[in-house]
Amino acid sequence: MSNQLINLMAALLLLIAFAMVSQRRILRLIYLFAAQGFVLSMNTVIVAVATKQPHLYASALITLGLKVIALPWLLHRLIDRLNVRWDVETLINIPTTMLVGILLVILSFNLALPISQLAGTITRGTLGIAMASVLLSLLMMITRRKAVPQVIGFLSLENGLFFAATSATYGMPMVVELGIALDVLVGTFIFGIFFFQIRETFDSLDIHHLEKLKDRG
Amino acid sequence: MSLSFVASQLFQTLLSVFLAPLMLGWVNQCRAWLQNRSGPGLLQPYRVLRKLFMKDAVLAYNASWLFRLTPYVVFGCMVLAVSIVPVLATDLPFSPGADVIALVGLFALARVFMALAAMDVGTAFGSLGARREMLVASLAEPALLMVFFTPALISQSTALTTIVETLAHKQLTLYPSLAFAAAAFVMLLLAENARVPVDNPATHLELTMIHEAMILEYSARHLALMEWAQALKLMTYTAIGIALFVPWGIAEAGYWAGLPLAIVALVAKLLAAGAALAVLEMVSAKMRIFRVPEFLGMAFLFAVLGMLTRILLGSAG
C-alpha cells in the first residue's frame, strides 16, 4: 500500500513539475512550488512510516517548514518588493516546451529503468520520475527569460533531487539534509539580493541583459 | 438478457436523465453561494424546462428540417451516452455494445448536428459559435480519447463496465498514471461543457460565448431539449469522471443489495463534484479564445503522459 502511495506522490510531483513548466504567471508558479514542497513532505512522511526511520519525520518537518511556508513567503515578498507580478516571458512557446518535456520524461524513464531493476528498495519505480522532474526543472530554467522563474526552477530542481534521495536511499544522513536545507535558504537570500542588483543595473530582471556585459578595459 | 439487466439499465438511464437538471442546479447554487448571492434554488433548471416546454416554438422562416431535427438528435445522443456510463451498478446491457470510443463518437455526432443547425439559419452568431465549438472540439476529442486509453490499458478493455469492475472491485490499487489522466479529464470537462476558463455558461455577451451562440436561435421545446441535453452532458462527464477515477461504491453486477449504498455514494460524489466544479470556476478567469488551444494542448499532453507512465512504469504505473 505504501508503495502505491509513494508512486502516487511521485506522479503528483511530476504533474506539478509539468504544470510549472507550462505556467505563465509568477504568482501561480510560487503556489505550485509550495504545492510541490507539500507533496514532497507528504512523501517523506509516507517513506518514514513505511520504513520506520524516525529521522525522516524531522526531514519531512524541515521540508514542510522551509519549502511550503518559508520559501514561498520569501518569494512572495520578493516579487511584491520588486513589483514583478507580470506574465512570465518564455523563450520558446509553451506547447513546444511541453513536447520537449514529454521527450525528457521518456528519456529519463528509459535511463532509470536498468537502475531501478537493480534496486531493492520499496520505492524503486520512482527513480525515473524523480529524474524526470529534475530535467523538467532544468528545462524551465533554460526556457525562462526572467530571473525569478529561473530561481523557482532551481528550487524545484532541488525538490526533484531531494525526492530522488528519499526514494532511492531512504533519505540522506541528518547532517547532509540540514546542510542542504540551509544552503537552499541562504541561496534564496542571495538570489534575492542579486535580483535587486540586476534590476538596479539594468532596470529590468531580464537575464538577457547580462549577455551584453563586456569588459571595456 | 435477463429482466433484471433491463431493469437495471432502465433505472440507471432514467435516474441520470432526471437527475441531470438537479446537478446543474446544484452547481449554479454553489456558484451563487460563492458569489454571495442567494441563488435561484436547486430546482430552477426544472422550472426553466417546464416553462420552455409549455411555450410555443418559434422558428426562423428559412430554418430547414435539420434545424428542427437537431434538438431531438442531440438529446437522444446524450441519453444514449449517459446509458453507457455505469452510475450505480455495472450490469448494463448497453455496455458491451458501446465502449468509450463509441461514447466519444456519440459526443461527436451530437456536436456535428449542433454545429450544422447553428449554421443552418445563417445568422452571424450561429456560425461564429459553430466555428468556435469546432475549434474547441477538434482539440478536446483526441485528448478525451487519450484520457480513456489510460484506464483502458490498466483494465485491458475499453468497455466502461469492465474498467469500473477492474478499478473498484479487484484489490485496491492506486495508479499514478490515473493522476495524470484525471488532471487532463478535469480540463476537458471544463472545455467540453462550456464552463468558465473556456466558455461562460451564464453569459450572452456576443464576443465571448461559444455554446450559447450556437443555440441562440432556438426557442420553446427545442431550446428545452438543448438545455436538458447540455445538463445531461455535464452529468455524463461527471459520471465518467466518477467511474474512471473514484469508482468505489458502484455496485457489482447482479448484487442488488449494494444498490442503496451505491445511491448514497453517487449522491455524495455528485455533490462533491458539483461543489468542486463551482470552486474551480470561481477561482479561474475566462481565458482568451486563442489561449484555448494551449489549454487543451496541455490536457492532451497530460493524457499522453498518463499513458506513458502506465507503459513505461509497467505494473507499478
Chai-1 contact restraints between the chains, C-beta under 6 A:
chainA,res_idxA,chainB,res_idxB,connection_type,confidence,min_distance_angstrom,max_distance_angstrom,comment,restraint_id
A,Q4,B,T173,contact,1.0,0.0,6.0,A-B,restraint_1
A,Q4,B,L174,contact,1.0,0.0,6.0,A-B,restraint_2
A,N7,B,P176,contact,1.0,0.0,6.0,A-B,restraint_3
A,N7,B,A316,contact,1.0,0.0,6.0,A-B,restraint_4
A,L8,B,L174,contact,1.0,0.0,6.0,A-B,restraint_5
A,L8,B,P176,contact,1.0,0.0,6.0,A-B,restraint_6
A,A11,B,P176,contact,1.0,0.0,6.0,A-B,restraint_7
A,A11,B,A179,contact,1.0,0.0,6.0,A-B,restraint_8
A,L12,B,A179,contact,1.0,0.0,6.0,A-B,restraint_9
A,L15,B,A183,contact,1.0,0.0,6.0,A-B,restraint_10
A,S22,B,M298,contact,1.0,0.0,6.0,A-B,restraint_11
A,I94,B,E294,contact,1.0,0.0,6.0,A-B,restraint_12
A,P95,B,G297,contact,1.0,0.0,6.0,A-B,restraint_13
A,M98,B,L301,contact,1.0,0.0,6.0,A-B,restraint_14
A,F109,B,L312,contact,1.0,0.0,6.0,A-B,restraint_15
A,G125,B,L313,contact,1.0,0.0,6.0,A-B,restraint_16
A,G125,B,A316,contact,1.0,0.0,6.0,A-B,restraint_17
